[in-house]
Structure formats: C-alpha cells, structure tokens
Amino acid sequence: MDTFARFLFEFMSVFFNGVITIFKGLIDGVIQMFNISEYAYLIQLYKNDLKVSEWVLVILAVIVIGVLLGLILLLLYFAIRKYLKFRKTLVEQESMLDEIAQLNNQVAQLVQEKEKILAMKVSQLGLKPDSSTEVLEEEEPEKDENADLENADDANIRFSKLHAIDLEYKDYKVQVYNNTFTLEELVELFRNFAASKLKLYYTTNMIRLFISALSATKLVILQGISGTGKTSLAYAWGKFIKKDAIIASVQPSWRDRTELFGYFNEFTKKFNETEVLKKMYEAGYNDDVYVTVLDEMNIARVEYYFAEMLSILEMPTRDEWIIELVPSVWDTDPKKLIDGKLKIPGNMWYIGTINNDDSTFAVTDKVYDRAMPIDINDKGQVFEPIDTEAMNINSSYLEGLFKQAKEKHPLSSEMAKKIDEMDDYVIKHFRIAFGNRIVKQLKDFVATYVECGGREVDGVDYYIARKILRKFEQLNLAYIRDELDGFIEFLDKSFGKENFNECKEYLLRLKKMV
C-alpha cells in the first residue's frame, strides 16, 4: 500500500507540477515584461556603442514598448472593471428577486386578510361562507337609478368624481338662457368684458379671429412669444361664459392619453380621474359652453397624448365621438358610461397655448391640419371699455349662429376661383397642395369671420398665412428664396396690392430667415 501511495503522489505530481509551471511561467512572463531595470541595464550597456542615428531607433523602440505595456495595463483595467460591474449586476438581481419574493408574500397575506373580511361580512348576513347554500330567486322590484346612486357602496365605486356628478345632476334639467346676441355683438361683448372686468385688452380683430376659430374646429392653438396673453384669452373666455376654463398644464413627461383622462389602478380597483375627464362628463349633462386649456401643449409631443382625441374629433358625426375608458362594466359605473365608453361632449372646445422656443417640441402637421392656429405676438392697447357682465351661453345657440353664418356667407365664386389659382401656383412652384380638410375649415372660418364683422379677403388672407404658408418652413428656404418674390407678385396681381398683408409679411419673414 505504501508503494501505491508513493506512486499516486508522483503520478499526480506530474499533472499539478505542469499547472504550477504554467502559472509560474505567466507570472514570470509578466514580471519579465515589466522589468524596467532590465530595459535600463541594456540601454546602459549599449549606449557607448550606439550612433546618433541609431539612438533615434532606440527611442522609437522604447516608445513602442511603452505603448504595448500601457495597452496591457488598460486591458487589465477594463477586464477588472467589467467583472466588477457584472458582479454588481448579479448582486442587484439577487436582491431584487428577494424583494419580489417578499412582496409576493405580502400580497398573499393581504389576499388572505381580504378573504377573512369578506367571510365576516357574509357571516353577518346569516350565510355560511364555507358551505354552498341555495338561494331562492324572488321577483325583483323595479330599480330606482337615483336610489342606487345614493346607496352605492363607496368600496364598489371606481369613478368617484363621476359618481358625484351623477348625484349632483340627478334632478337637473337643461337650462335655456334665451340668448339673442349676434356674432358681431358677441365679439364686442367679450372684448368689453375682458377689458372692464379682467383688465385684459385685445383688439376687435383678435376676438373676431378667436370666435371664428371656434366655429371652424374644436381645437384652437394660440401661439406666440411668452407674455402676450395666450392663456389669459382662454381664461377670460371661460369667465365670460360663466364656465371657468379647465387649465391642464402639460408636463414634459406626458406620453399618452392617460394624462388627460386618467387610468384604472389595478391595485386599488379605482379609476384615477382627471379634472379634464370630470368636466367632460359634466358637460354631457347640459348645454353650456365648456373650455379645456392645454397650457404649453408642446412642452411634450402633442401627437402622443392628444392623438386619440384628434382622431375622434375628425369623425363625421358626433355619435362616433366615443372613447373607451375601461374594458369591463361594473353595476356602479357612472350613468353616462355605456359599456365602459364615454361620449365626448360636443359642447367642449380645446384651446392649446404654444411658446415657440428651444425648450419645446415642434408641432407636427397632423396637429396643425386639424387645429386653427392664431398668432398672439402683440400686447393689446388699453382702451376705455363699456362695463359688461358675464353671460350664460347655450352651446346649441352658439353653434346655431355658426351654422347660420356658413349658410349666409358662403365663399364667393370669385374668391374661390382665386384660391384655386393660388393652389395651382403653390403646387407648381413649391410642391404643396391644399387638402379637403383645409378647404372645409377655410370656408367655415371665413364665413364666421365675415359674420363677426370682418372682410372675406382678410379672413382668407389670415387663414392661408397660418395654415398653408406655414408649411413653407419645412422646405429648403435657400432653394425657394427667389420663388418667394414671384409668389408675392402673384398675390399682388390676384388679390390687389392693398390686400393679403398677412401672407406677404409672412413670406418676407421667411426670406429674412435664409
């Protein structure tokens, strides 16, 4: 046995001595590579025999060796760093898994506690929760919806704010205010109210543009430099119609529609309702005019959080203005929430304010084509207003005035012909065409603008400058610079040198940008 033990020791030593020799050789090799004294000794040994030209080669050899040694050290550094980072990630993952396990245990405990509480409630009703019982069906009495609203258990209500509105409006009858004003009178009433009550001064034409924009689309964009009264105009309109505007301050983090409507919390089983959703729901109960203000709407990408609304408001009939809030139905859901879907009210307008600076996103064509932009770059001049009180306005009456204006002031055949000629000119020289949506909006906007006391040519001028010429900014301005002069001459010839000043000024500003 002693002979075998000696044999085994010597036999295994052959292998392990080889392993030791490998590691020893690696260590000796590394020590040899970084043996600075050896390099210095060789230089000292040969220095007297080297010529001047050979010293240049010596220096190059020293540099090469230095670079190689540096690269080896750098590789070792990154290898160690990567290993430590990998190790840290593993530790964090293990820690996270432990935390998830703890949370799962807590959830299991909460579920058990919930089951115990439910069992206690069932026991109080005289039933046995752990045994099956037969319940005889009895004829149910006729339901009283208002009674159900009042007696609903808060624990089973997921739309608390909307439920409160149902209770508030359970006996409500739509108010008719017997409005008699015209659109031209409305412009002066609103302008005088803003000045006399709020000390906000706007020109008659600015208010005329604002009212006309409301008739053309549900989304109005007030844009311009900061401090010119964009938000104040929307705020003043809410005060004037006795329905304060809902100010939704857009945040950079807004990414989807939940920022506007809210979302269902799976943990609490409650729907987190926003003030915008609350006012939308309330608007469905009456015929008043409502306004939602998206303040600094381009501080986040508009097409992210407002995309669904843009599509809905494009639907041809208001019966299709429906948005799904929840996929399931509860018995305690709000009365106007049908199958988890809410009808977007036709008596609410959306007004966005935009600051054009480096801290905001550019508004895309998808948004601009569906909205009506109004530039507010000048502060209104102070004037002596007529003291005017706020007034209730029926949305149906206001929209009736818009409809009458469109029937009363259709686009003149002469103007329509000139617009078609301009369309052909723009297509030929700038490769930009008018869409059907833009043409319809133009007709609605201009008709209301005329009814509000403005001239047809001025309404067309403003609309084209804001909706058509704005697209020129996407072109290579240096390439079309000379074409702009020709376009200005075309406008002078077609509409007269004294007209279309908005378009001409815009084109001249584009030339200066080159």
Secondary structure, 3 states (H helix, E strand, C coil): CHHHHHHHHHHHHHHHHHHHHHHHHHHHHHHHHCCHHHHHHHHHHHCCCCCHHHHHHHHHHHHHHHHHHHHHHHHHHHHHHHHHHHHHHHHHHHHHHHHHHHHHHHHHHHHHHHHHHHHHHHHHCCCCCCCCCCCCCCCCCCCCHHHHHHHCCHHHCCCHHHHHHHHHCCCCCCCCCCCCCCHHHHHHHHHHHHHHHHCCCCCHHHHHHHHHHHHHCCEEEEEECCCCCHHHHHHHHHHHCCCCCEEEECCCCCCCCHHHHEEEECCCCEEEECHHHHHHHHHCCCCECEEEEEECHHHCCHHHHCHHHHHHCCCCCHHHCEEECCCCCCCCCCCCCECCEEECCCCEEEEEEEECCCCCCCCCHHHHHHCEEEECCCCCCCCCCCCCCCCCCEHHHHHHHHHHHHHHCCCCHHHHHHHHHHHHHHHHHHCCCCCHHHHHHHHHHHHHHHHCCCCHHHHHHHHHHHHCHHHHHHCCHHHHHHHHHHHHHHHHHHHCCCCCHHHHHHHHHHHHHC
